Amino acid sequence: MQYAVELGGEPFNLEYTLESGQVFRWEKKGEWWYGPVDGGVLKVKQDRDSLYCESNSDGLDASFVRRFFRLDEDLKGIIGTFMKGKVMTGAVQRFYGLRLIRQERWECLASFVLATNSNIPSIRRMIANVCEGFGEPFLYEGLQYRRFPSAEKIAEAPLQSLAECGLGYRAPFLKRVAEAIHEGRLELSELALLDYPDAKELLLKKLLGAKVLLGVGPKVADCFLLFSCDKDEAFPIDVWVARALAHYYPRLIEMKTAKRLASKSTRSLSGSLYASISSRARSHFGRYAGYAQQYLFMLARTNAVS
């Protein structure tokens, strides 16, 4: 299936969007991006105001592309809410057209469980290994791809088999999260119906009186809520973002912590520190703080604050 999606003047940059640390299975081959999504492959390239798309699934149509890349949103209006001051103005101008991606919920949650305390090449490798070990194969353009394995498949997998995918300490975390979903203790679609604080509390604390989501810390929860539940006020913080905040927005962080981050002596954030910084950032950037975070993340990756 081949088709085009006209942007109609709406700002969008495919490259920045797919390279901004939101997704980990997309690959660029020549001028095309290939993404295994929703059981098929979506092939996309951008030429100015048009997206040219091909896929092997009727479900990966133009409406899917618009929903997936959140082209149904007024990006100009969104960035206008937080593009204040030279730092964020510069970030938006530099990465103009970067959008948040609306991902399938289970794959998003599982991916960010695997992303804890890791870099993007390692994350990509772990996800590829899990898909190779447990995902169903299919062919596209003569090449074999793998579907992302279901929560049921991961829940029923021997822990040793998951560990052999190179997941390290993340293997039991991934399995426990998959078990919670497969056994019906957590319904991911219900989280999208809650407001941000309640949805995050459900992920982080208790469900039916039991702490079931071991391995889902505040950053994983924020990434999941931002990238798959439209909770745009979520503000995921890793060390990249924390250092950028300390560098560009020192008033949002206590002086002692800002100095530690600037010296790079702090490589992880405690729960209380994360909560404090996140709260101040959400208050500063407003209802679309998650969008601001993504532009700040890209700025941090390309500037000396890394």
Buried (B, 14 or more C-beta within 10 A) or exposed (E): EEEEBEBEEBBBBBEBBBBBBBBBBBEEEEEBBBBBBBBBBBBBBBEEEEBBBBBBBEEBBBEBBBEBBBBEBEBEEBBEBBBEEEBBEBBBEBBBBBBBBBBBBBBBBBBBBBBBBBEEEBBBBBBBBBBEBBBEEBEBEEEEBBBBBBBBBBBEBEEEBBBEBBBBEBBBBBBBBBBBBBEEEBEBEEBEEBEBEEBBEBBBEEBEEEEBBEBBBBBBBBBBBBBBBBBBBBBBBBBBBBBBBBBBBBEBBBEEBBBBBBEEEBEEBEEEBBEBBBEBBBEBBBEBBBBBBBBBBBBBBEBEBE
